[in-house]
Each structure stands twice: as C-alpha cells, then as structure tokens.
Amino acid sequence: MDFRNVRSVAVLTGAGISAESGVPTFRGEDGLWRHYRVEDLATPGAFRRNPTLVWEWYDWRRELIANCQLNQAHLTLAEMEKALPHFTLITQNVDGLHRRAGSQKVVELHGNLWDVRCVAEGTVREYLDVPLPEVPLRCQCGALLRPNVVWFGESLPAGAIAAAQEAAMSCDLMLVIGTSGVVHPAASVPLWAKQGGAYVIEINVQRTPISTYADEVVLGPAAVEMPKLWAEWRKALE
Ligand code: OAD
C-alpha cells in the first residue's frame, strides 16, 4: 500500500480494539456477567421484563469501563484524525473510549452507554455518574430511562448507517480493526468500501469472514499493530 496516494480514510472498529484496555469482547469467554449471556440482557424484551436487572448490568459495565485505560490503538486513531484531511471513524463499540481518546468524527453505529434516553420522550442526554444513584434510572417525567444503545432486534440509527455508508463508499483506504464481522449491517461496512474501490486492511488477532476479501490481513493485537502502521504511514509522507 502506498500511503502517499490515500486521500480519504474510513475506519471500522469493534470490541477487539478495546480488548487490551480490559473491556470484555462480546464473543469472548469473559463477556459473561453473573450467568447471563449478552443476548439475554441486551434486548427490549429483557428491559420490559426486568429493567432493574438490565440497568444493574449496565452499571457494572459502565464502572468496568470507567476504570479502563485507553490503549495505543485508540490514541493512534485520534492522532490520525488530526493529521489526515478526510477521516471517519465508524465504531460498533458502546464503550465511549474513542470519544475519550479525543476522536471527534465518530459514527456510533450501536450508540453509547454513557448516553441515556427517555423511553417516553425519546430525549437523549449524556449521563456519566458511576455507580448509578438508582436502578432503574428514571427521567424527570417519571418514565424509565434506558441506555442509548442498540439492542438485539432493534434497528440501527438511520443517520449513523447513512454516514457509515457514505464514508465507506467514498474512501480509498478502509481499516477494519478488532471486529468479528458477523453482526450486520456493521459487517457490511468494509464490503461497501471494497465495492467502492477502496483498499481494505484488516487488523485482528485472528482471521474473520472479512479476511477473505481484505487486501491485507495484519494478524496481531490492535494496540501493537496500529502504532506500527501509523509510523510506516508517516514515514511514507515525509
Ligand atoms: P466480537 O466480540 O464479536 O469480536 C471481537 C473481535 O476482536 C474478534 O474478531 C477478535 O478476534 C478480535 N480481537 C480480540 N482481541 C483483539 C485485539 N487485542 N486486537 C485486535 N483484535 C482483537 O465484537 P464485535 O465484532 O465488535 O452489538 O461485535 C459486534 C457487535 O456484536 C457488538 O457491537 C454488539 C454485539 O452484538 C450490539 O451491541 C448491537
């Protein structure tokens, strides 16, 4: 890849980029809380049946994430955005670590667990208190608040998917970092980039369905491989 020819970059990140910060991935062994599976907690049905349980789980995750440190992969992406003219970061992560690292243009496909939404009014606001003062959280209007994330069975925010599509189809380089590439429509993002003529580089500790069509597959931890890739890139620009 000749980095001197790159005009526009899009990046798709998944849980693997935060793995070295200590945030559990979804499909790893460490993703369990008590004896529940993610699929039994992150659903509208689970929240209807037991909002307290679902909020307890988010309270646990928010506290865990609040105690995590950013890693070199988050920091490198924030640095790249400052240095490159057209740069869009698309993430499936709800941990908010890209924002914390200073990334500005972030498309959050699955929302963010530091935002809450009133189930009656639909209003969204940031809510950073850890631990939560009460579970379930309630809005001033009396209705329940929920984490502003996308749950299983829900559709993605239309604006986010449109922004991801636009960035993927117009970029010349797509980096795909730490995603298993099995959850759609997010998993389609690198495919849109490929179909739009972009060069696709995947960084993951193991091969995924995306590896079959990526132009380059870098096998290794994101926090090690991203600074290496960026160092090589900057050298090419000198
Ligand atoms: P997964 O848990 O499915 O996949 C994590 C990926 O990261 C795997 O492919 C790992 O091989 C890779 N990985 C692990 N450690 C890594 C490291 N140190 N460096 C690089 N890669 C590493 O997570 P996602 O693909 O993000 O959706 O999952 C997608 C969606 O599934 C999530 O956003 C979530 C879940 O359902 C919602 O919550 C809506």
Residues whose N, C-alpha, C, O or C-beta is under 5 A from the ligand:
A	BS01	OAD	G14 A15 G16 A19 E20 T25 F26 R27 G28 Q92 N93 H110 V150 G178 T179 S180 G181 V183 I203 N204 V205 Q206 G220 P221 A222
